[in-house]
């Protein structure tokens, strides 16, 4: 069962402004990444449903999060169907993110009052997602859909929309300024955030520092 309500998810997404997006098949790597992000200030984290037995890794990671990072809201991403949605909800996912808009997923999430963020690429899709109950909509792939200018254009007729771009978001001032000035609710950030050392291994201390700096930058840009 989810530990956080869908309203808490949306509020925390907005408060911190960034949701790391990550997958690795090794549960020990995932635990270290999660803890490093948490220590850097992250409070919403999206584990990606990718690869064989991803649900088993998520199950262990969610148990770890409840014990070691109690304020962290852990959800699942890259889900595209209702069956997989039900599977992850049963295993405690606090929110579900999808690269597509699937109304059957909305029904499953709404029945259990779970936050659902579908992938949208047009004003019509965003409107339909909100009709289906999405509090925060994802635009994906963010840069290819139209980047910050697309978000700004959407916010004209739809000032109430809470938008989370994923894909093409980078932890740099120039990149983040464009998204934040356009009016995003938060950003999803993947590979650009997760630093590695010269040997190609994850630098966990470096990740914590980078997360702290990125979150501080977001707050600075928000004014």
N, C-alpha and C positions, 0 to 999 in steps of 0.2 A: 504493500500500500504506500502511496506517495506520502512523504513527510511534510511537503509544502503544498499550499493551495495554488491554484492557477493564478490568482490575484497576486500572491506573494512572488511567484515566478516573474510575472510581468513587471512588478514594481522593482524587484532586485535587478532584473535586466537593465531597466532604465537607470537605476541608482549607480551601478558600477560602469555601465556603458559598453562593456565588452564581454563576449562569451567565447572562451577558447573552444576550438573544435579539434578533436584528437582521436586517433585510433592506433592501437598497437596490439599485436597478438599476445605479447608477454604481459601477464598481469602485474608482475613486479615493476616493470617499466611504467605501466599505467599508474600504479600507486605512487611512484616517485614523482611522476609528472603532475598528478593531481595535488599532491602535497606541496610541491614547489609553487604551483599556481595559487593555491590557497594561502600560502605564506606571503605571496606577493600581493594579495588583496582580492583575488578572484572569488566570487560567491555564486556564480552560475557557470556550469561546465557541461559541454555537450560531448558525450562519447559517441563515436560513429559506428553504426551498424554495418561493418565492412569486414569481410573475411569469414572463413569457417569458424564456427563456435563463438562468434562475437557475443552471443547472449550469455555464454558461460563466463566470459571475461567481465562483462557488465555486471553480472550477478555478484561476483566477488568484489568488484570495484565499488559497487553500491553498499555492500556490507562494510567495506573498509571506510568509505566516506562517512557513513553514519557514526562510526566510532572515532575516527581520527580527524575528520574535518566536519564537525557537526553543523556548522552554519552554511556549508556548501550545498547548493541545489544541483543535483546531478540528473541530467536527462539524456535522452537518446536521439540521435540524428540519422539521416539517410534511410528513414523508414518510408516505404512506398505503398503499403497495403494494410488492410484492417487486421488481418491475422497476426502479422508481426507487431502491430501496435498493441494488440491485446496481450501478446507474449511479454513485451517489455513492461506494460502497465502492471501485469501480474507479478513482475519481479521488482516493482518499486520505482519505476521511472517517474520522475517528478514532472517531466514535460516531454513532448514528442515533436521533433522537427523533421520536415520532409522537403526534398527538392522539388516536389510536385504538389498539386492541389488534388486531393482525393476525398470526396465527400463521405465515403464510407469510414475513413479514418476519423473524420470529425465526429461522426455519430458515436464511435467507440470512446473517444476521449471525452466528449460531453457527458456521456452516460456516467462516467466516473469522475467528472469534474477535473480532468487533467488538462493542463495547458497544451495547446496544439499550435504550431507555427508552420503553415504550409508554404512551399515555394511558389512564388508568383512572378509573372513577367509582364503583366499588363494591368491597367486600371480596372478592367473588367474582372480579372482574376482576384485582385485585391478586394474589390467590393464583394465578390461572391464568398471569399474566405471569411470576411467580416460577417456576412449574412449567416454563415455556418458557425460563427462563434469564436473565430480567431481573434485574440486580443492583440498579439504581435504577429505580423506577417513577415515572412522571409522573402527577400528578392534574391533570386539565384539564376544563373551566376551573376553576381552583382555588377561587375564591370561590363560584361557582355550584354546585359539587359539594358544598360544605358548609363551606369555609374551614378555619381551624385546628381547630375542634371536630371536624370529620370526621377530620382527621389523628390527633388525640388519641384518638378512638374506635377507629380502626384499630390504633393502637399498643398498645391494651389486649390483644386476642387475638393480634396479630401484632407483638410487640416487635422482631423481627428485620428488619422491613421498612424499606428505605431509600426515603424518599419525597421527591420534588421537585415542589412545587406550581408551576404557571405559570398566570398569569391572575389578576389581582387582587392581585399582590404589588407593594408600593411601597417605596421607599427611605426610609421614615420609621421612627422608633423604635417608635411604637405598632403599626404594621402588622407589622414584622419580629418584634417581641416575641411577638405571638400565634403566628406560625408556628414560631418557634424553641422557645418554651415547649411547643408541641404535639409537638415531636420530629422536625422535618423533617431530612433529610440535607443538603439545600441548597435554594435557591429559584431559579427561573427568572424573570428580570426583563426586561421589554420596554420599551415606550414611556416609562414613568415615569422610566427611568434616563437616557435620551438627551436631554440638555438642548440647547436652541436659543437663539440670541440674539434680539434685538429684530427682526432682519430675517428671522427664520424659518430661518436657517442653523444647522447644527450648531456648537456651541461645543466644540471639541476639548479645549482647556485646561480648560474648565469640566467636561467629562465626566471627564477624568482626576481632577480634584479630587473630583468627586461619587463616583466609583468608590472612591477611597481612603477617603473618609468612610464609605461604605456598608459596605465590607469591615471597617473598624475597628469600626463599630457592630455588625456581626454577631458579631465576636469578643468584644466587650464583653458582648453579650446572652447569649452562650454561657457567660460566666463564666470 
